[in-house]
Amino acid sequence: MDMLVIAAASLLAGFVDSIVGGGGLILLPALFTVFPLAPPATLIGTNKSASIWGTAAAAAQFSRRVHIKWRTLLPAAAVGFAGAFGGAWAVTVFPGGFLRRVLPFVLLAVLAYTLARKDMGRHHVPRFAGRHETLAACAIGLLVGTYDGFFGPGTGSFLIFLFVRWLGYDFLNAAASAKLINCATNVAALLLLSAKGHVWWQYGLAMGVANVAGSLLGTRVALKHGAGFVRVVFIVVVSALILKTGYDAFLR
């Protein structure tokens, strides 16, 4: 029964995460509910062992239908990988309590800005080209990659927002680009956690299959309905993240 519950949660998480990120909002609470006595690091590592496959599948699907700027995004993914490792190291040295309390307000600002700018992300008009675009994407990879290693909630949503707001991408192209960087940050976190024995592979593999199935379905829906649909899902997921992180920070 436990396997069925977490597999179903992984399927739904893969669907949501493939579109705008935020799959951890679904899968991690399910893992903590099913395994309340397990070490948090183990549940986080097991979550990563499943979500990485769904993220990779989404990136592959997007790359077939959306123009991926590999020369821009591969360096950004490499920087994101390094940032995630650095963030994971930092969390062992510095307390993360302050970030837990600030995060809901950062997400609220992202939501307010997105709602105020109704045309934001509807049209794909990149602001940079060549080296300048690569440097901007690397800055995003480093910033969000470090955050993902240090804390994590909303990583995919932050990546999409920054690609839309700073680089001028529409929501569909931003989602595709975010998947590639998120793959790199997930690999970094998974390597670190698995090296420390914090992955239940017997659950992670089954969850990974379900996550890929949900991810492929979500990617297909996003490609079919376009940037406007991704924007709506982005607003819903960020709103849910505000409620979840606000509850964790101030009420739990």
N, C-alpha and C positions, 0 to 999 in steps of 0.2 A: 504493500500500500504506500509506504514512504516513497518508493521509487516512482510510482505512478504520479503522486502529488508533485514531486519536484520536477519530473519530466514534463508535466502539463505546465507548470510555472515556467520552465525553461523554454517551452514552445512559444508561450505568450511573450516572454521577455525577448526572445529572438525576433519576433514580429515587430514589436515596438522599437527595439534597439536598432534594427536595420533601417528604420525610417528616420528617426531623430535622436537616437541614443536614449539612455534612461532605462535600459533593460534591467539594470541592477536594482532599480526601484521595485521591481516585481520579484526577481529571483532571490535576492539576498534575504528579504523578509521571509520568504517561503522556507529557505534553508534554516534560518534562525528559529522558525516556528517548529519545523520538523525535528531539528536537532538542537534543542535548547541548551544542552549541557556541553556541546562541542566548543572547542577554542575558536574565537572569532577569526583568527588568522587562517585556520583550517577551512572554515566556511567561505572566507573571501577567496582563498586559493582554489577551492573546488568550484566556486562561481566563475573564476577566471578560466579554469580548465574547460568549462563548457562554452562560455561566451566568446572565447577567442575564435572558435570554429564558426560560429554564426557571423561574427564580424568579418572574418576572412571570406566567407561565402557571399556576404552582402557586397564586399568590395569587388569580388570577381564578377558578380552579376551587374553591378553598376558600371564596371569598366567596359562591358560589352555594349552598353547603350548610351553611356555618357562619356564625353571626351575627357579623359584623365590627363592632366598635365604632369607626366611622369618626371620630367626634368625639374619641375618645381616641387612635387610632392615626395619623391623618394628622399631627397636631402632633409625635408621637413620631418619625414617619418624617422629617419636616422637620429635627428636631433631630439625628436619626441621620445625615442627609445632611451637615449642617454638621460634625458630629463626625468623619465619615470624611474630609472635606477637611482638618480640623485635624490628624487623625492622619497623613494622607499628608504634610502639611507637616512634622510633627514628626519623621518618620522621616528626613527630609533633614538634620535638625539634631542629633538625639540618636541615639546607638547603640542598637540593639535587642537586643544580645546578652544582656543581663540577662533580658529578657522570654522569650527562647528557653529559658533554663534554668529559669525559674520556671513556665512554662506547664504542663509535665507534672504538676507537683505540684498546681496549681490544678485541672486536669482530674481528677486522682485524688481530690481532695476532693469535687468535684461528683459523681463516680461513687459514692464511698463514701456520701455523703449520700442519693443517690437509692436505693441498694440498702438502706440502713438504714430509710428511710421507705417501706415497701412500698405504702402507700396514696397517696403523694404523686402528684398529677397524674391520679388516676383519676376524680375528681369535680370538676365545674366549680362552684366556690364563690368568686366574686370577692370580695376583701377590701375593695376600695375602690369608690367610685362618683363620678360627676361629675368635678369639678375635681381631686379627690385622685387619682383613677385616671389622669387625663390627666397630672398632674405625675409620678406614679410611672412611667408608660410613657415619658415624655420623659426621665426620669433614666436609664432602661434604654437608650433610643435613643442618648443622648449617650455613655454609658459604652461600650457595645458598638460603636457607630459609630466612636468614636475608636480603639478597639482594632482594628477592621476596617481602617481606613485605615493604622494604624501597623504592624500585624503580620498578622492575618487568620485563621489556622487555627482552626476551631471556632466561627466567628462565629454561625452558625445554631443550634448546640447551646447556646451561652451564652445567646442570646436566649430559647430555649425554656425553659431551666432557670430563668431569672430570672422569666419570666412565670408559670411554675408555682409557684415557691417564694415569690416576693414578692407577686404579684398574685392568686394563688389559682386560676389557670386550670387546666383539665385539659390533658393533653398534646395533644389534638387542637386545641382552641382556641388553645393556645400556639403550636402549629406554624403555624396559619393567621395569627396575629398577627405571628409572627416573619418570615413571608414578605414582608409589606408593608414592614417596616423594613429587611429585608435587601435588598429592591429598591432602596430609597433609597441605602443605603450602597454598593451595587454601581454605581449610576449615578454617584455622586461619584467613586469610584475609576476608573471607565471614562473619564469626562470628563478627568480629570487625566492618565491614562496615554495616552489617544488624542491629547491635545493635544501630548504630548511624542513622539509617533510610535511608541509602544510597543504597537501592536496590528497583528497580521496579519489583516486583514479577510477575505482569501480563505479562510483556515482557520476564522476565527471564525464566519462565516456558516453554513458547512456543519456545524460543531460545534453551533451554536445550534439548527439544525433537529433534530439528534439529541437535544440536551439538552431541548428542549420535549417531544419524544415520550416520553422517559424520565420527565420531570416529570409529564406528564399521567397516565401509568401509575401512578407512585408516589402521586400525590394520590388517584387512584381507589381504590387499595389501602388507603391510610390512612383514607379516609372509610368504606370498607366495613367495616374491622375495628376502627375506633375507637381510643379513648385507650390502652387496654391494649396494643394492638399497637404504637402509636407509642412507648410507654414502653420496650418491649423493643428496638425498633430504636435508640432513643436510647442505651440502655445498651451495645449492641453498637458503635455508632459512636463513643461517647466512649471506650470501651475501646481501639478501634483508634487513635483520636487520641492516647491516652496512649502507646501503643507507638511510633507514628510520631514524635511530638514528642520523646519521650524519646530515641529513636535519633538524631534530628537534633541534639539538644542535647548529648548526652554520648558518643556512639559514632562519629559521622561525623567 
